[in-house]
């Protein structure tokens, strides 16, 4: 039996795709449906917003980073037997090649709904629809939703043009409404935990979708999806009687985690214990290792620095040889200092003799395949890892003075080593292609018993 699913894509970044997707998810959830969210690509922020409106953990689906097999299995495991899966695309529908929303839609046989920003256009919108519908015959463009419609006359002109030149149905015309927009900052939109649709914002968004989008037709389109591959079995959990306790930093400063990585750790024998470097004075007791994800330490540098007890305990744990793994923002936290755009420096944990500094412009962005040069916490020499890099900070000090376990494709060192069992760097790794990483991390922690 087919599991209803739909992918909502955009013509380009900034067309309103995320806001509309959130509105659709929330409106369907308000109808009582089980709405399972997914996100195409290596995004951390949109999944947090998905969870905010559906109450369900959103999963990343990235063919380039994780491979088709992992994507199929992840989708199969989490797509609800009753209800609907809603997948949010990335950038424009065809942008990114193997990483694109179009590739994902074809991989999973997903019907696509295209969001078009029709502001400052009318009859020309028909050419956009025609182009997106015919560029790839292997893709099913099942409908379009026109966003930022200016008036009733504008709507009529767009509708007649599309109807005259295309068979693709229009499922909705959303008027311009800045009241339901989501605020953003340097790394993207605000996280779901920050409740960016404050007050009645979410209810207004739901009402907007209910009024201007044909949700019944959307559900029919989702239900026409052909039957996909049967889900494969979950990884068999470790049966050790004593599970490894891994502290996971999770708060407003450290909030970028792939949920699948956390699941892989649990399946390999971890008990994940969440704590806040911002608010907790002490680490949780009895930890065998630490995992510090990315996020926004630069926004909370003063508060993180002021929590000297936490900084000292993390340093002591690492210096004792307990495994510590950190990515991007977590890596910055383990360095000597973080400097903001005004030049203010804040002392951090100091496991690495490196000074990090925020920049006004993006410093690095893109998929990465670190080549492991020497045995380390996550992988043996010769392994290839998979991930993504996205940050505005830079290293002020000589980074070549710190030993590195990886080398990136452009020759840069990555995966920096300290105190035997500490590994950190800028790249956010997804372990879908290399699930053995979780087991290796757990084994290193288990040796601390």
C-alpha positions as CSV (number, residue, x, y, z in Angstrom):
1,X,0.0,0.0,0.0
2,X,1.3,3.4,-0.9
3,X,2.3,5.8,1.9
4,X,1.0,9.3,1.1
5,X,3.9,11.8,0.6
6,X,4.7,15.0,-1.1
7,X,7.8,17.2,-1.7
8,X,7.4,20.9,-1.5
9,X,10.1,22.7,-3.6
10,X,10.8,26.2,-4.7
11,X,12.0,28.0,-7.8
12,X,14.8,29.5,-5.8
13,X,15.9,30.3,-2.3
14,X,13.8,33.0,-0.7
15,X,10.5,32.2,-2.6
16,X,8.7,31.4,0.6
17,X,9.1,27.6,0.5
18,X,9.9,27.1,4.2
19,X,7.1,29.3,5.5
20,X,4.6,27.7,3.2
21,X,5.8,24.2,4.1
22,X,5.5,24.9,7.8
23,X,2.0,26.2,7.2
24,X,1.0,23.1,5.3
25,X,2.5,20.8,7.9
26,X,0.7,22.7,10.7
27,X,-2.6,22.8,8.9
28,X,-2.6,19.1,8.2
29,X,-1.6,18.4,11.8
30,X,-4.5,20.5,13.0
31,X,-6.8,18.3,11.0
32,X,-5.6,15.4,13.2
33,X,-3.2,13.8,10.6
34,X,0.1,12.3,11.6
35,X,2.5,14.5,9.7
36,X,6.0,13.2,9.4
37,X,8.4,16.0,8.3
38,X,11.6,15.5,6.3
39,X,14.2,18.0,5.0
40,X,16.2,17.6,1.8
41,X,19.8,18.5,2.3
42,X,22.2,19.1,5.3
43,X,20.0,21.6,7.1
44,X,19.7,21.8,10.9
45,X,17.4,24.8,11.2
46,X,14.4,23.8,9.1
47,X,14.0,20.4,10.8
48,X,13.8,22.3,14.2
49,X,10.9,24.4,12.7
50,X,9.3,21.2,11.3
51,X,9.3,19.7,14.8
52,X,7.9,22.9,16.3
53,X,4.7,22.6,14.1
54,X,4.3,18.8,13.9
55,X,5.6,17.6,17.2
56,X,7.6,15.0,15.3
57,X,11.4,14.7,14.8
58,X,12.3,15.8,11.2
59,X,14.8,13.7,9.3
60,X,17.4,14.8,6.8
61,X,17.3,13.1,3.4
62,X,20.5,13.9,1.4
63,X,21.3,11.6,-1.5
64,X,24.8,13.2,-2.0
65,X,25.9,13.1,1.6
66,X,24.2,9.8,2.7
67,X,23.6,7.8,-0.4
68,X,20.4,6.5,-2.0
69,X,20.3,3.4,0.2
70,X,20.4,5.3,3.5
71,X,17.8,7.8,2.2
72,X,15.4,5.0,1.2
73,X,15.8,3.2,4.5
74,X,15.4,6.4,6.5
75,X,12.3,7.4,4.6
76,X,10.9,3.9,4.9
77,X,11.5,3.7,8.6
78,X,9.9,7.0,9.5
79,X,7.2,7.5,6.8
80,X,3.9,6.9,8.7
81,X,1.6,4.1,7.7
82,X,-1.3,6.4,8.3
83,X,-1.0,10.1,7.8
84,X,1.3,11.9,5.4
85,X,5.0,12.6,4.9
86,X,5.9,16.2,3.9
87,X,9.4,16.7,2.5
88,X,10.8,20.3,2.3
89,X,13.2,20.8,-0.6
90,X,16.4,22.8,-0.7
91,X,17.2,26.0,-2.7
92,X,15.6,25.8,-6.2
93,X,14.1,22.4,-7.3
94,X,17.0,21.5,-9.6
95,X,19.8,23.2,-7.7
96,X,22.6,21.0,-6.4
97,X,22.7,18.1,-8.9
98,X,22.9,14.9,-6.9
99,X,22.0,16.9,-3.7
100,X,19.0,18.5,-5.3
101,X,15.3,18.2,-4.3
102,X,14.7,16.9,-7.9
103,X,17.1,14.0,-7.3
104,X,15.5,13.2,-4.0
105,X,12.0,13.3,-5.5
106,X,13.0,10.9,-8.3
107,X,14.7,8.6,-5.8
108,X,11.6,8.3,-3.6
109,X,8.9,8.7,-6.3
110,X,7.6,11.8,-4.7
111,X,5.1,14.1,-6.4
112,X,6.4,17.7,-6.3
113,X,4.5,20.9,-5.4
114,X,6.4,24.0,-6.7
115,X,6.3,27.3,-4.8
116,X,6.6,30.3,-7.1
117,X,7.1,33.8,-5.9
118,X,4.9,35.7,-8.4
119,X,5.6,39.2,-7.0
120,X,6.5,41.6,-9.9
121,X,5.4,39.0,-12.5
122,X,2.2,37.9,-14.2
123,X,1.9,36.2,-17.6
124,X,5.6,35.3,-17.4
125,X,4.8,32.9,-14.5
126,X,3.4,30.5,-17.2
127,X,6.9,30.2,-18.7
128,X,8.3,29.3,-15.3
129,X,5.7,26.6,-14.8
130,X,6.3,25.2,-18.3
131,X,10.0,25.1,-17.8
132,X,10.0,23.4,-14.5
133,X,7.4,20.9,-15.7
134,X,9.3,19.9,-18.8
135,X,13.0,20.2,-17.9
136,X,13.2,16.6,-16.5
137,X,10.7,14.1,-17.8
138,X,11.5,11.8,-14.9
139,X,10.1,14.2,-12.4
140,X,6.4,14.5,-11.6
141,X,5.5,18.2,-11.1
142,X,2.0,17.6,-9.6
143,X,1.1,21.2,-8.8
144,X,2.2,24.8,-8.1
145,X,1.4,27.2,-5.4
146,X,1.8,30.9,-6.2
147,X,3.1,33.0,-3.3
148,X,3.0,36.8,-2.7
149,X,0.0,37.5,-4.9
150,X,-0.6,41.3,-4.9
151,X,-4.4,41.6,-5.7
152,X,-7.4,39.8,-7.1
153,X,-6.5,41.1,-10.6
154,X,-2.9,39.9,-10.2
155,X,-4.2,36.4,-9.2
156,X,-6.5,36.3,-12.3
157,X,-3.7,37.2,-14.7
158,X,-1.4,34.6,-13.3
159,X,-4.1,31.9,-13.2
160,X,-5.2,32.5,-16.8
161,X,-1.6,32.4,-18.0
162,X,-0.8,29.1,-16.3
163,X,-4.0,27.5,-17.5
164,X,-3.4,28.6,-21.1
165,X,0.0,27.2,-21.3
166,X,0.2,24.2,-18.9
167,X,-1.7,21.3,-17.5
168,X,-0.1,21.6,-14.1
169,X,-2.8,22.5,-11.6
170,X,-2.5,25.5,-9.3
171,X,-3.3,24.5,-5.7
172,X,-3.1,27.9,-4.2
173,X,-2.6,31.6,-4.4
174,X,-1.1,33.1,-1.2
175,X,-1.4,36.9,-0.7
176,X,1.5,38.9,0.5
177,X,1.6,38.7,4.3
178,X,4.7,39.8,6.2
179,X,3.1,39.1,9.5
180,X,3.9,35.4,9.3
181,X,7.5,35.7,8.1
182,X,10.2,34.0,10.2
183,X,13.2,36.1,11.3
184,X,16.7,35.1,10.2
185,X,20.3,35.7,11.0
186,X,23.8,34.8,9.7
187,X,23.3,31.0,9.6
188,X,19.7,31.2,8.5
189,X,16.2,31.3,10.0
190,X,15.7,31.2,13.8
191,X,15.5,27.7,15.3
192,X,12.2,26.1,16.2
193,X,13.1,26.1,19.9
194,X,13.1,29.9,19.8
195,X,9.5,29.9,18.7
196,X,9.9,32.4,15.8
197,X,6.2,32.4,15.1
198,X,5.5,34.1,18.4
199,X,2.0,34.7,19.8
200,X,-0.7,34.0,17.3
201,X,1.7,33.8,14.4
202,X,1.4,30.1,13.8
203,X,-2.4,30.2,14.0
204,X,-2.4,33.0,11.5
205,X,-0.2,31.0,9.2
206,X,-2.5,28.0,9.5
207,X,-5.5,30.1,8.7
208,X,-3.7,31.6,5.7
209,X,-3.0,28.1,4.3
210,X,-6.5,26.8,5.0
211,X,-8.0,29.8,3.2
212,X,-5.7,29.9,0.2
213,X,-4.4,26.4,-0.4
214,X,-6.5,23.4,-1.6
215,X,-5.3,21.0,1.1
216,X,-7.8,18.3,0.0
217,X,-6.3,18.3,-3.5
218,X,-2.8,18.2,-1.9
219,X,-3.8,15.1,0.1
220,X,-5.2,13.4,-3.1
221,X,-1.9,14.1,-4.9
222,X,0.1,12.7,-1.9
223,X,-2.1,9.6,-1.9
224,X,-1.5,8.9,-5.5
225,X,2.3,8.3,-4.9
226,X,3.3,4.8,-6.1
227,X,4.2,2.2,-3.6
228,X,7.8,2.6,-2.6
229,X,10.5,0.3,-1.3
230,X,9.6,-1.5,1.9
231,X,11.5,-0.2,4.9
232,X,14.5,-2.1,6.0
233,X,15.0,-3.2,9.5
234,X,16.4,-0.9,12.1
235,X,20.0,-1.5,13.2
236,X,20.1,-4.2,15.9
237,X,20.7,-2.5,19.2
238,X,23.7,-3.6,21.4
239,X,22.7,-5.9,24.2
240,X,25.5,-4.9,26.6
241,X,24.1,-4.8,30.1
242,X,25.9,-1.5,30.9
243,X,25.4,1.2,28.4
244,X,27.9,4.0,27.8
245,X,26.9,7.4,29.2
246,X,27.6,10.1,26.6
247,X,27.0,13.7,27.5
248,X,25.4,15.7,24.6
249,X,25.5,19.5,24.8
250,X,22.1,20.7,23.8
251,X,20.8,24.2,24.3
252,X,20.5,27.5,22.4
253,X,24.3,27.6,21.8
254,X,24.6,23.9,20.7
255,X,21.6,22.8,18.7
256,X,22.9,21.4,15.4
257,X,22.7,17.6,15.4
258,X,21.6,15.0,12.9
259,X,19.0,13.0,14.7
260,X,20.2,9.9,12.8
261,X,23.6,10.2,14.4
262,X,22.1,10.3,17.8
263,X,20.0,7.2,16.9
264,X,23.1,5.4,15.7
265,X,24.8,6.1,19.0
266,X,21.9,4.7,20.9
267,X,21.8,1.6,18.7
268,X,25.5,1.1,19.3
269,X,25.0,1.1,23.1
270,X,24.9,4.8,24.2
271,X,22.8,6.3,26.9
272,X,22.6,10.0,25.8
273,X,22.5,12.5,28.6
274,X,21.7,16.0,27.5
275,X,23.2,19.0,29.3
276,X,23.6,22.7,28.8
277,X,27.0,24.4,28.8
278,X,25.0,27.7,29.0
279,X,22.9,27.0,32.1
280,X,24.3,23.9,33.9
281,X,27.2,24.5,36.4
282,X,28.2,20.8,36.4
283,X,28.5,18.0,33.9
284,X,26.1,15.1,34.4
285,X,27.7,12.5,36.6
286,X,29.3,9.3,35.4
287,X,30.0,10.3,31.8
288,X,32.3,8.2,29.6
289,X,32.4,10.7,26.7
290,X,31.1,14.0,25.3
291,X,29.5,15.1,22.0
292,X,29.3,18.8,21.3
293,X,27.4,19.8,18.2
294,X,27.4,23.0,16.3
295,X,25.1,26.0,16.8
296,X,25.6,29.6,17.9
297,X,28.3,29.8,20.6
298,X,29.2,33.2,19.2
299,X,25.8,34.6,20.2
300,X,26.3,33.3,23.7
301,X,30.1,33.7,24.1
302,X,29.9,35.9,27.2
303,X,27.5,33.5,29.0
304,X,29.6,30.4,28.0
305,X,32.8,32.1,29.1
306,X,31.3,33.1,32.4
307,X,30.4,29.5,33.2
308,X,33.9,28.7,34.3
309,X,32.9,25.6,36.3
310,X,31.5,24.0,33.1
311,X,34.6,24.9,31.1
312,X,36.9,23.5,33.7
313,X,35.0,20.3,34.0
314,X,35.0,19.7,30.3
315,X,38.7,20.4,30.1
316,X,39.4,18.1,33.0
317,X,37.4,15.3,31.5
318,X,39.2,15.6,28.1
319,X,42.7,15.8,29.8
320,X,41.9,12.6,31.6
321,X,41.5,10.8,28.2
322,X,37.8,10.5,28.1
323,X,36.6,10.7,24.4
324,X,35.3,14.1,23.3
325,X,34.0,14.8,19.8
326,X,32.9,18.3,18.7
327,X,31.8,19.9,15.5
328,X,31.8,23.5,14.3
329,X,30.4,25.6,17.1
330,X,31.4,22.8,19.5
331,X,34.9,23.0,18.1
332,X,35.0,26.8,18.6
333,X,33.9,26.3,22.2
334,X,36.9,23.9,22.8
335,X,39.3,26.5,21.4
336,X,41.2,29.1,23.5
337,X,38.9,32.1,22.6
338,X,36.0,33.3,20.6
339,X,36.0,36.8,19.3
340,X,32.9,38.6,18.1
341,X,32.6,41.1,15.2
342,X,33.5,44.0,17.5
343,X,36.7,42.3,18.5
344,X,35.7,41.3,22.0
345,X,37.4,38.1,23.0
346,X,35.9,35.5,25.4
347,X,37.9,32.7,27.0
348,X,36.6,29.2,26.2
349,X,37.6,25.7,27.2
350,X,41.1,25.9,25.9
351,X,41.7,22.3,24.8
352,X,43.1,23.7,21.5
353,X,45.6,26.7,21.5
354,X,43.5,28.4,18.8
355,X,41.7,31.7,18.7
356,X,38.5,31.8,16.6
357,X,37.0,35.0,15.3
358,X,33.6,35.8,13.7
359,X,33.6,37.3,10.3
360,X,30.9,39.4,8.6
361,X,31.0,37.2,5.5
362,X,30.6,33.4,5.0
363,X,33.9,31.7,5.3
364,X,33.2,28.2,4.1
365,X,30.2,26.3,2.6
366,X,29.9,23.0,0.9
367,X,29.9,19.2,1.0
368,X,33.1,17.6,2.3
369,X,34.6,14.1,2.2
370,X,37.4,14.1,4.8
371,X,40.1,11.6,4.1
372,X,41.3,10.0,7.4
373,X,45.1,10.1,7.6
374,X,45.6,8.5,11.0
375,X,43.6,6.4,13.4
376,X,41.3,8.6,15.5
377,X,38.2,8.5,17.7
378,X,35.8,8.1,14.8
379,X,37.6,6.1,12.1
380,X,40.8,4.3,11.1
381,X,43.4,5.6,8.7
382,X,42.2,5.3,5.1
383,X,38.5,5.8,5.8
384,X,36.5,8.4,4.0
385,X,33.9,10.4,6.0
386,X,31.0,12.4,4.7
387,X,29.6,15.8,5.8
388,X,29.0,19.5,5.2
389,X,30.8,22.7,6.2
390,X,29.0,26.0,6.8
391,X,30.5,28.7,9.1
392,X,31.3,32.4,9.4
393,X,34.2,32.1,11.8
394,X,37.9,31.7,11.1
395,X,41.0,30.6,13.0
396,X,43.4,33.5,13.8
397,X,46.3,31.4,15.0
398,X,48.5,28.9,13.1
399,X,46.2,25.9,12.7
400,X,49.0,23.7,11.2
401,X,50.6,23.6,14.7
402,X,47.7,21.4,15.8
403,X,47.8,17.7,14.7
404,X,45.0,16.8,12.3
405,X,43.4,13.4,11.6
406,X,41.8,14.3,8.3
407,X,42.6,16.1,5.1
408,X,39.9,17.8,3.0
409,X,39.7,17.6,-0.8
410,X,41.4,21.0,-1.1
411,X,44.3,20.0,1.1
412,X,43.1,21.7,4.3
413,X,43.7,19.9,7.6
414,X,40.6,18.9,9.5
415,X,39.7,16.8,12.5
416,X,42.0,18.3,15.0
417,X,43.5,16.1,17.8
418,X,44.1,16.9,21.5
419,X,44.8,14.9,24.7
420,X,44.6,11.5,23.0
421,X,40.9,11.2,22.7
422,X,39.6,14.6,21.7
423,X,38.6,15.1,18.1
424,X,37.0,18.3,16.7
425,X,36.7,20.3,13.5
426,X,34.4,22.5,11.4
427,X,32.8,19.8,9.3
428,X,29.4,18.5,10.4
429,X,29.6,14.7,9.7
430,X,26.6,12.6,8.9
431,X,27.2,8.9,9.7
432,X,24.6,7.4,7.3
433,X,27.3,6.1,4.9
434,X,29.6,5.2,7.8
435,X,27.5,3.8,10.7
436,X,30.5,2.1,12.0
437,X,31.6,5.5,13.3
438,X,29.1,5.3,16.1
439,X,30.3,1.9,17.2
440,X,33.9,3.1,17.2
441,X,33.0,6.1,19.3
442,X,31.1,3.8,21.8
443,X,34.0,1.4,22.0
444,X,36.4,4.2,22.8
445,X,34.0,5.3,25.6
446,X,33.6,1.7,26.8
447,X,37.3,1.5,27.4
448,X,36.9,4.2,30.1
449,X,34.8,1.8,32.3
